[in-house]
């Protein structure tokens, strides 16, 4: 589980794996793709932002942020809602 801080922009876009070819940046499926020098970061250059595009089966998550940290690594692969509840407690 990741914790993003100082989030500047966050978007969820419906996009399946076949649609990745039409994305404005080269994106690999099912991974965290960091875009270096993206258009979205220029307006916020003073903050030294990072842009990640995260692709899943039918959705793309775009996060423009300053920092990110690993909160927990669930090596057992338990249900996501239980992992989240464990962190929030």
C-alpha distances in whole Angstrom, upper triangle without the diagonal:
4,7,10,13,17,16,19,19,17,18,18,20,22,22,23,23,26,26,24,27,28,25,27,25,24,21,20,19,15,14,13,16,17,21,23,26,25,27,25,24,28,28,26,27,28,24,23,20,18,18,15,16,13,16,15,18,20,18,17,15,16,15,17,16,17,14,10,9,6,5,5,6,8,11,13,11,12,12,9,11,12,8,8,11,11,9,11,14
4,6,10,13,13,16,16,14,16,16,19,21,22,23,23,26,25,23,26,27,24,25,23,23,20,19,19,16,14,12,15,15,18,20,23,22,24,21,21,24,25,22,23,24,20,19,16,14,15,12,14,12,15,16,19,20,18,16,13,14,12,14,12,13,10,7,6,5,6,7,9,11,14,16,15,16,16,12,14,15,12,11,14,14,11,13,16
4,7,10,10,14,14,13,16,17,20,22,23,25,25,29,27,25,28,29,25,26,24,24,22,22,21,19,17,14,16,16,19,20,23,22,24,21,20,23,23,20,21,22,18,18,15,14,14,13,15,14,17,18,22,22,19,18,14,14,11,13,11,11,8,6,5,6,6,9,12,14,17,20,18,19,18,15,16,17,13,11,14,14,11,12,15
4,7,6,10,11,10,14,15,18,21,22,24,25,28,26,24,27,27,23,23,21,22,20,21,21,19,17,14,15,14,16,18,19,19,20,17,16,19,19,16,18,18,14,14,12,11,11,11,13,13,17,18,22,22,19,16,13,12,9,9,7,8,6,4,7,9,10,13,15,18,21,23,21,22,21,17,18,20,17,15,17,18,14,15,18
4,5,9,11,12,15,18,21,24,25,27,28,31,29,27,29,29,25,25,23,25,23,24,24,22,20,17,18,16,18,19,20,19,20,17,16,19,18,15,16,16,12,13,11,11,13,13,16,17,20,22,25,25,22,19,16,14,10,10,7,6,5,6,8,11,12,16,18,21,24,26,25,25,24,21,21,22,20,17,19,20,16,16,19
4,6,9,11,15,18,21,24,26,28,29,32,29,27,30,29,25,24,23,25,24,25,26,24,22,18,19,17,18,18,19,18,18,15,13,16,15,12,14,13,9,11,9,11,12,14,17,18,21,23,27,26,23,20,16,14,10,9,6,5,7,9,12,15,16,19,22,24,27,30,28,28,28,24,24,26,23,20,23,23,20,19,22
4,6,7,11,14,17,21,22,25,26,28,26,24,26,25,22,21,20,22,21,23,23,22,20,16,17,15,16,17,17,16,16,13,12,15,14,11,14,14,11,12,9,10,10,11,14,15,18,20,24,23,19,17,13,11,7,6,4,7,8,9,13,15,16,19,21,24,27,29,27,27,26,22,23,25,22,19,22,23,20,19,23
4,7,10,14,17,20,22,25,26,28,25,23,26,24,21,19,19,22,21,23,24,23,21,18,17,15,15,16,16,14,14,10,10,12,11,9,12,12,10,11,8,10,10,12,14,16,19,22,25,24,20,17,14,11,8,5,5,8,11,12,16,19,20,23,25,27,30,32,30,30,29,25,26,28,26,23,25,27,23,23,26
4,7,10,13,17,18,21,23,25,22,20,23,21,18,17,17,20,19,21,21,21,19,16,16,15,14,16,16,13,13,9,10,13,12,11,14,15,13,14,10,11,9,11,12,14,16,19,22,20,16,14,11,8,6,5,7,10,13,14,17,20,21,23,25,27,29,31,29,29,28,24,24,27,25,22,25,27,24,23,27
4,7,10,14,15,18,20,22,19,18,21,20,16,16,16,19,17,19,19,18,17,14,15,14,14,17,18,15,15,11,13,16,15,14,17,19,16,16,13,12,10,10,10,11,14,15,18,17,13,11,7,6,5,6,9,12,14,14,17,18,19,21,23,24,27,29,26,26,24,20,21,24,22,19,22,24,22,21,25
4,6,10,12,15,17,19,16,15,18,17,14,14,15,17,16,18,17,17,16,15,15,15,15,18,18,15,15,12,14,18,17,17,19,22,19,19,15,14,11,11,10,10,12,14,16,14,10,8,6,5,7,9,12,16,17,16,19,21,21,23,24,25,28,29,26,26,24,21,21,24,23,21,23,26,23,23,27
4,7,9,12,15,17,14,14,17,16,13,15,16,17,15,17,15,15,15,14,15,16,16,20,21,18,18,15,18,21,21,20,23,25,23,22,18,17,14,12,10,10,10,11,13,10,7,6,5,6,9,12,15,18,19,18,20,21,22,23,23,24,26,27,24,24,22,19,19,23,22,19,22,25,23,23,26
4,6,10,12,14,11,11,14,13,11,13,14,16,14,15,14,14,15,15,15,17,17,20,21,18,18,16,19,21,22,22,24,27,25,24,20,18,15,13,10,10,10,10,12,9,6,5,6,8,11,14,17,21,22,21,23,24,25,26,26,26,28,29,26,26,24,21,22,25,24,23,25,28,26,26,30
4,7,10,12,9,11,14,13,12,14,16,17,14,16,14,14,16,16,17,19,19,23,24,21,21,19,22,25,25,26,28,31,28,28,24,22,18,16,13,12,10,10,9,6,4,6,9,11,15,18,21,24,25,24,26,26,27,27,27,26,28,29,25,26,23,21,22,25,25,23,26,29,28,28,31
4,7,8,6,7,10,10,9,12,14,14,12,13,11,12,14,15,15,17,18,21,23,20,20,19,22,25,26,26,28,31,29,28,24,21,18,15,12,11,8,8,8,5,5,6,9,12,15,18,21,25,25,24,26,26,27,27,26,26,28,28,25,26,24,22,23,27,26,25,28,30,29,29,33
4,6,5,7,10,11,11,14,15,14,12,12,9,10,13,15,15,19,19,23,25,22,23,22,25,28,29,29,30,34,31,30,26,23,20,17,13,12,8,8,6,4,6,8,12,14,18,21,24,27,27,25,27,26,28,27,26,26,27,27,24,25,23,21,23,26,26,25,28,30,30,30,34
4,5,5,8,10,10,14,14,12,10,9,6,9,11,14,14,17,18,22,24,21,23,23,25,28,29,29,30,34,32,30,26,23,20,17,13,12,8,8,6,7,9,9,13,15,19,21,24,27,27,25,27,26,28,27,25,25,26,26,23,25,24,22,25,27,26,26,30,31,30,31,35
4,6,6,8,10,14,14,13,11,11,9,12,15,17,16,19,20,23,25,22,23,24,26,29,30,31,32,35,34,32,28,25,22,19,15,15,11,11,10,9,11,12,16,17,21,24,27,30,30,28,30,29,31,31,29,29,29,30,27,29,27,26,28,31,30,30,33,35,34,35,38
4,5,6,7,11,12,11,10,11,10,13,15,16,15,18,18,21,22,20,20,21,23,26,27,28,29,33,31,29,26,23,19,17,14,13,11,11,10,9,10,10,14,15,19,21,24,28,28,27,29,29,31,31,29,30,30,31,28,29,28,26,28,31,30,29,33,35,33,34,38
4,5,5,9,9,8,6,8,7,11,12,13,12,15,14,18,19,17,18,18,21,23,25,26,26,30,28,26,23,20,16,14,11,11,8,10,10,10,10,9,12,13,17,19,22,25,25,24,26,26,28,29,27,28,28,30,27,28,27,25,27,30,29,28,32,33,32,33,36
4,6,9,9,8,8,9,10,14,15,16,14,16,15,18,20,17,19,19,22,24,26,27,27,31,30,28,25,22,18,17,14,14,12,14,14,14,14,13,16,16,19,21,24,27,28,27,29,29,32,32,30,31,31,33,30,32,31,29,31,34,33,32,36,37,35,37,40
4,6,8,9,9,12,13,16,17,17,15,17,16,18,19,16,17,18,20,22,24,25,26,30,29,27,24,22,18,17,14,15,13,15,15,14,14,12,15,15,19,20,24,27,28,27,30,30,33,33,32,33,33,35,32,33,32,30,32,35,34,33,36,38,36,37,40
4,5,7,7,10,11,14,15,14,12,14,12,15,16,13,14,14,17,19,21,22,23,26,25,23,20,18,14,13,10,12,11,14,15,13,12,10,12,12,15,16,20,23,24,24,26,27,29,30,29,30,31,33,30,32,30,28,30,33,31,30,33,35,33,34,38
4,7,9,12,14,17,16,15,13,13,11,13,13,10,10,11,14,16,18,19,20,24,23,21,18,16,13,13,11,14,13,17,18,17,15,12,14,12,15,15,19,22,23,23,26,28,30,31,31,32,33,35,32,34,33,30,32,35,33,32,35,37,34,35,39
4,6,10,12,15,14,13,9,10,7,10,11,8,10,12,13,15,18,19,19,22,22,19,17,14,11,11,9,12,12,16,18,17,15,12,13,11,14,14,17,20,21,21,24,25,28,29,28,30,31,33,30,32,31,29,31,34,31,30,34,35,33,34,38
4,7,10,13,12,12,8,10,9,11,13,11,14,15,16,18,21,22,21,25,24,21,19,16,13,12,10,12,11,15,16,17,16,13,14,13,16,17,19,22,22,22,24,25,28,28,27,29,29,31,29,31,30,28,31,33,31,30,34,35,33,34,38
4,6,9,8,9,6,9,9,12,15,13,15,16,17,20,22,22,22,26,24,22,19,15,12,10,7,8,8,11,13,14,12,10,12,11,14,16,18,21,21,20,22,22,25,25,24,25,26,28,25,27,27,24,27,30,27,27,31,32,30,31,35
4,7,6,8,7,10,12,15,17,16,19,19,20,23,25,25,25,28,26,24,21,17,15,12,9,9,8,10,12,13,13,11,13,13,16,18,20,22,22,20,22,21,24,24,22,23,23,25,22,25,25,23,26,28,26,26,30,30,29,31,34
4,6,9,9,13,14,18,20,19,21,21,22,25,27,27,27,30,28,26,23,19,16,13,10,8,6,7,8,10,10,9,12,13,16,19,21,24,23,21,22,21,23,23,21,21,21,23,20,22,22,20,23,25,24,24,27,28,27,29,32
4,7,9,13,15,19,22,20,23,22,23,26,28,27,28,30,28,26,22,19,16,12,10,7,5,5,7,10,10,9,11,13,15,18,20,22,21,19,19,18,20,19,17,18,18,19,16,19,18,16,20,22,20,20,24,25,24,26,29
4,6,10,13,16,19,18,21,20,20,24,26,25,25,27,25,22,19,16,14,10,8,6,6,8,11,13,12,10,11,12,14,16,17,19,18,16,17,16,18,18,16,17,17,19,17,19,19,17,20,22,20,20,24,24,23,25,28
4,6,10,13,16,15,18,17,17,21,22,21,21,24,21,19,16,12,10,6,6,5,7,10,13,15,13,10,9,10,10,13,14,16,15,13,14,14,16,17,16,17,18,21,18,21,20,18,21,23,20,20,23,24,22,24,27
4,6,10,13,12,15,15,15,18,20,19,19,22,20,17,14,11,8,5,5,6,8,12,15,16,14,11,10,10,10,12,14,16,15,14,16,16,19,20,19,21,22,24,22,24,24,21,24,26,24,23,27,27,25,27,30
4,6,10,9,13,12,12,15,17,16,16,18,16,14,11,7,6,4,6,9,11,15,18,19,16,13,12,10,10,10,11,13,13,12,15,16,19,21,20,23,24,26,24,27,26,24,26,28,25,24,28,28,25,27,31
4,6,6,9,10,9,12,15,14,14,17,16,13,11,7,5,6,7,11,13,17,20,20,17,14,13,10,10,10,12,13,15,15,18,19,23,24,24,26,27,30,28,30,30,27,29,31,28,27,31,31,29,30,33
4,6,9,10,9,11,14,13,12,15,14,11,10,8,7,9,11,14,17,21,24,24,21,18,16,13,13,11,13,13,15,16,19,21,24,26,26,29,29,32,31,33,33,30,32,34,31,30,33,34,31,32,35
4,7,8,7,8,11,11,10,13,13,11,10,9,9,12,13,17,19,23,26,26,23,19,18,15,14,12,14,14,16,18,21,24,27,29,29,32,33,36,34,36,36,32,34,37,34,32,36,36,33,34,38
4,5,6,7,10,11,11,14,14,12,10,9,7,10,11,15,17,21,24,23,20,16,15,12,12,10,13,14,17,18,21,24,27,29,29,31,33,35,33,35,34,31,33,35,32,31,34,35,32,33,37
4,6,6,8,10,10,14,14,13,11,11,10,13,13,17,19,23,25,24,21,18,17,13,13,11,14,16,19,20,24,26,29,31,32,34,36,38,36,37,36,33,34,37,34,32,36,37,34,34,38
4,6,7,8,9,13,12,12,9,9,8,11,12,16,18,21,24,23,19,16,14,11,10,8,11,13,16,18,21,24,26,29,29,32,34,36,34,35,34,30,31,34,32,29,33,34,31,31,35
4,6,5,6,9,9,8,6,7,7,11,13,16,19,23,26,25,22,18,16,12,11,8,9,10,14,16,20,22,25,28,28,31,33,36,34,35,34,30,32,34,32,29,33,33,30,30,34
4,5,5,9,10,9,9,10,11,15,16,20,23,26,29,28,25,21,20,16,15,11,13,13,17,19,23,26,28,31,32,35,37,39,37,39,38,34,36,38,35,33,36,37,34,34,37
4,6,8,9,10,10,12,12,16,18,21,24,27,30,29,25,22,20,16,15,11,13,13,17,20,24,27,29,32,33,36,38,40,38,39,38,35,35,38,35,33,36,37,34,33,37
4,6,6,7,7,10,11,15,17,20,24,27,30,29,25,22,19,16,13,10,10,10,14,17,20,24,26,29,30,33,35,38,36,37,36,32,33,36,33,30,33,34,31,30,34
4,5,5,7,10,12,15,18,21,25,28,31,31,27,24,21,17,15,11,11,10,14,17,21,24,26,30,31,34,36,39,37,38,38,34,35,37,34,32,35,36,32,32,36
4,6,8,12,14,18,21,24,27,31,34,33,30,26,24,20,17,13,12,11,14,18,21,24,27,30,31,35,37,40,38,39,39,35,36,38,35,33,35,36,32,32,35
4,6,9,12,15,19,21,25,28,31,31,27,24,21,18,14,11,9,7,10,14,17,21,23,26,28,31,33,36,35,36,35,32,33,34,31,29,32,32,28,28,31
4,7,10,13,17,20,23,26,30,30,26,23,20,17,14,10,9,7,9,13,16,20,22,25,26,30,32,35,33,35,34,31,32,34,31,29,32,32,28,29,32
4,7,10,13,16,20,23,26,26,23,19,16,13,10,6,5,5,8,11,14,18,20,23,24,27,29,32,31,32,31,28,29,31,28,26,29,29,26,26,30
4,7,10,13,16,20,23,23,20,16,14,10,8,6,5,6,8,9,13,16,18,21,22,25,26,29,28,29,29,25,27,29,26,24,27,28,25,25,29
4,7,10,13,16,20,20,16,13,10,7,6,5,7,9,10,11,15,17,19,22,22,24,26,29,27,28,27,24,26,28,25,24,27,28,25,26,29
4,6,10,13,17,17,14,10,8,6,5,7,8,11,11,11,13,15,17,19,19,21,23,25,23,25,24,21,23,25,23,21,25,25,23,24,28
4,6,10,13,13,10,7,6,5,7,9,11,14,15,14,16,17,19,21,20,22,23,25,23,24,23,20,22,25,23,21,25,26,24,25,29
4,7,10,11,8,6,5,6,8,11,13,16,16,14,16,16,18,18,17,19,20,22,19,21,20,17,19,22,20,19,22,23,22,23,26
4,7,8,6,5,6,9,11,15,17,20,20,17,19,18,20,20,19,20,21,22,19,21,19,17,20,22,21,20,24,25,23,25,28
4,6,5,6,8,11,14,18,20,23,22,19,20,19,20,20,19,18,19,20,17,18,17,15,17,20,19,19,22,23,23,24,27
4,6,8,11,15,17,21,23,26,26,23,24,23,24,23,21,21,21,22,18,19,18,16,19,22,21,21,24,26,25,26,29
4,7,10,14,17,20,23,26,26,24,25,24,25,25,24,23,24,24,21,22,19,18,19,23,22,22,25,27,26,27,30
4,7,10,13,17,19,23,23,21,22,22,23,23,22,22,24,24,21,22,19,17,19,22,21,20,23,25,24,25,28
4,6,10,13,16,19,20,18,20,20,22,22,22,22,24,25,22,23,21,18,20,23,22,20,24,26,24,25,28
4,7,10,13,16,16,15,17,17,19,20,20,21,23,24,21,22,20,17,19,22,20,18,22,23,21,22,26
4,7,10,13,14,14,17,18,19,21,21,23,25,27,24,25,23,20,21,24,22,20,24,25,23,23,27
4,6,10,11,10,14,15,17,19,20,22,24,26,24,25,24,20,21,24,21,19,22,24,21,21,25
4,7,9,11,14,17,19,21,22,25,27,29,27,28,27,23,24,27,24,22,25,26,23,23,27
4,6,8,11,14,16,19,21,23,26,29,27,28,27,23,24,26,23,21,24,25,21,21,25
4,7,11,14,16,19,21,24,27,29,28,29,29,25,26,27,24,22,25,25,22,22,25
4,7,11,13,16,18,21,23,26,25,26,26,23,24,25,22,20,23,22,19,20,23
4,7,9,12,14,17,20,22,21,22,22,19,21,22,18,17,20,19,16,17,20
4,6,9,11,15,17,20,19,20,21,18,19,20,16,15,18,17,13,15,18
4,6,7,11,13,16,16,17,18,15,17,17,13,13,16,14,12,14,17
4,7,10,13,15,15,15,16,14,15,14,11,10,13,11,8,11,13
4,6,9,12,12,12,14,12,13,12,8,9,12,10,8,11,13
4,6,9,9,11,13,11,14,13,9,11,14,12,11,14,16
4,5,6,7,9,9,12,10,7,10,13,11,11,14,16
4,5,8,11,12,15,13,11,14,16,14,15,18,19
4,6,9,11,14,12,10,14,15,14,15,18,19
4,7,8,11,10,9,12,14,13,15,18,19
4,6,9,7,7,10,12,11,13,16,17
4,6,6,7,9,10,11,13,15,16
4,5,5,6,9,10,11,12,14
4,5,5,6,9,10,11,12
4,5,5,6,9,10,11
4,6,5,6,9,10
4,5,5,6,9
4,5,5,6
4,6,6
4,6
4
